[in-house]
Amino acid sequence: MAMTPNDQPARARFRDLIGRAMFRAVVIGLSSGIALRVLGQPVWSARILSWTLVLLVLFPVVNVSSVLFDEVRRKDWGFAVIAATVLGLLAYGLISRLP
């Protein structure tokens, strides 16, 4: 049986809403950055593209953090450990690439 939007838990609907908003922000950011580059505004283009890349990196972190919170709340420790491991790998990947 498929879940309708009203059957989903509030946190899942919120996660879906955030995902859609971040997707739209990324599309707008990439489009704006490329358009500004074409129009000869390299400084503004670089700033917008940089912030868009921050969103692209931030989205998986927010998503996995939300899943971790849900799994801990449900006391599903197996999936909570997996989510914590993924979050740790994301953090390691980000920190190891910092100058």
PyMOL commands that set and color helices and strands:
alter all, ss='L'
color gray80, all
select helices_A, chain A and resi 10-38+42-74+77-96
alter helices_A, ss='H'
color red, helices_A
deselect
rebuild
show_as cartoon
